[in-house]
Amino acid sequence: MPHFIVEYSGNLHDRLDFQALFKDLHEYVVSTGAFPLGGVRSRAIRCDDFRVADGREDFALLNLTLKIGHGRDMALKQAVAEQVFKILCDWMQPITDESYVQISFEMTELDPVLKFNKNNIHPLFAGK
């Protein structure tokens, strides 16, 4: 953990550089000291079937979900959520300056009893 999942309308595809966004998001969450580098992962999912508002073809959407493990206090979660949304909006600024886009973000805390994972990458970053 954490997982960044971006869902975006296909009409944005050629205008987005996800590696730049993912680099900024990874560096930020790791810098908080609350998230280990070996657990951070990101992915983007293109949605070709979508509708925004009244269906105009030039309207677009982008949603970022951040899934985190249980156990961090509310002050930290709020600060992280606010900064992640700022990073996202700053990254989208060149597009929102010229186009209509709905941008949304949600942080989800996973239940520790119902979350399972296996990660052999963590040991590579132990001690860093």
N, C-alpha and C positions, 0 to 999 in steps of 0.2 A: 504494500500500500504506500502511497496513494495511486489511484488510477484516474487519469484524465481521459474523458471520452467526448469527442466533438462530433456532433451530428450537424450536417450543413446541407443546404439546398444545392442541387447540382449546378445551378446557374452561377454559383460562386467559384466553382472548381478551378478554373484557369487563373483566378485572381488571388489565390491563397498560398502562402508559404508556411505549411504546417511545421516544418522542422525549426524554423525561427521561433514560432510560438512555443513549441514543445521545449526547446532549449531554455527559453526564458522562464517557463513554468517550472521545469525541473530545478533549475538553479535557485529559483526563489524558495520553493518548498524545502529544499535541502538546507538552504541558508538559515531557516528558522530553527534548525536543530531538532525538530519534532518528527521529521520524516527521513528515514534512511535512504540514501541514494540507490542502493540495490533493490529497493522495492518500488521505485517510481516507474510508472509506465504510461504511455500515451498512445492514443489511436484516433483516427478520424474516419468517420463513416459518411460517405456521400449518399444523399437521398435524392434520387431522381424523381420520385413520386412525392410531391408535396403541393401544398396550396397555402398561400399567405394572403390574409385579408380577403379582398374581393377577387383574387386570382390573377392579378396582373403578372405577366410573365417576367417582368423586371424586378418584382419584389422578391426578397430573399430572406432566409433565416439561418441562424447559427445558434446552436445550444451547446454549452459546455457543462458536463457533469463531472464533479470531482467526488470520487468515492474514497473515504478514509476509514481506517480501522477505529474501533472504539477506544475511548480512554483519554482523549484530550479535552482540556477544559474549554468552556464556552468562550472565554476571552480570546484564547488562541484561535479557536475555530472561526470566530467572527473576524479577527484581524487577517487571518489567512484568506477567508472568503472575500473580504474587501479588496485585498491586494491582488488576488487572482482575477477578480472581475476588472480591476484597473488594467492589469497586464493584457487581458483579453480585449478590452475596449480600445486601449492604445494600439494594439496590433491591428484591429479592425478599422481604425480611424481613416486611413486612406480610402477605404471602400465606403464607409458611412458618409464621408464628405461628398461623395459623388453618386451614391445609390441609396435606395430604401432597403433597410435591413432590420429585422427583428433579432436582437441579441439577448440571449438569456443565459443564466448560470445558476446552478444549484449544487450545493455540497450535501452529500449524503453520508451519514455515519452508519457503518454496517454493524449489525448485531454480532457480538463475538461468538455466540453459541451457534449461529447459522452461517458463519463465514469460514470457508476452508481454503487453504492454499498451500502450495509446495513451491519453494523458490530456492534453487541452488546457486543463485547469483549473489545473494547476501554475503557469503564468505569472501568473495572477491573484493569487497569494499570494507570489510571489517578493519578497523584501525585507521581508516581515512577520515 
